[in-house]
Amino acid sequence: MTVPFAVRRIGHTVVFVSDLDRSRCFYTEVLGFKVSDAYPDAMMPGGMVFLRCNGDHHCLALVGGGSGAPDKSLHHIAFELATLDEVFRARDHLKAAGARIVYEGRRRAGCQIAVEFLDPDGHHLELYWGLDQIGSDDRSRPSSEWRQTGTLEEAVRHAPPGQDTTVHDAALRARVEAGTDRP
């Protein structure tokens, strides 16, 4: 089976922590990470803090151990793809390979467009494109611009300000315009 996309790099990791405040302090005060965004318990049980060490919106996110979440374990690993078209091809490829897709579209903070799925051992993985970048002003995109969606097609049609969601492959573009995820 030929892989129709190329992973560029490990983009970010999300881990469960037993004490969110303690871990946030460790990563910011001891290791020098900066906070880009945070979710309250109402948005993510236990709360969530997005941390960066470069211009990416986040390279690490911490999830508090609330509401029965496992303490001190992996939440997911994300891999960056080079183009939006590759995210669509990745989704098609994963479906054809029988992978269990658990989410597709755009979540909230960071605004990346992604396909999330499970590996054979049940590890949660993400292939994404378009993660917001944080400039020298240290400001992240306001939450009013996040544009959460539940499909890749919807993510293309409802882009946040400044995110170019042009699909370049003609066949993929026709599917997006038709609103179908079928190849």
ABEGO torsion letter per residue (X at the ends): XBBABBBABBABBBBBBABAAAAAAAAAAAAGBBBABBBBAAABBGEBBBBBABABABABBBBBABGGBBBGBBABBBBBBABAAAAAAAAAAAAAAGBBBABBEBBBBGGBBBBBBBBAAGBBBBBBBGBBBBBAAGBBBBAAAAGBBABAAAAAABBBBGBBABBABAAAAAAAAAGBABX
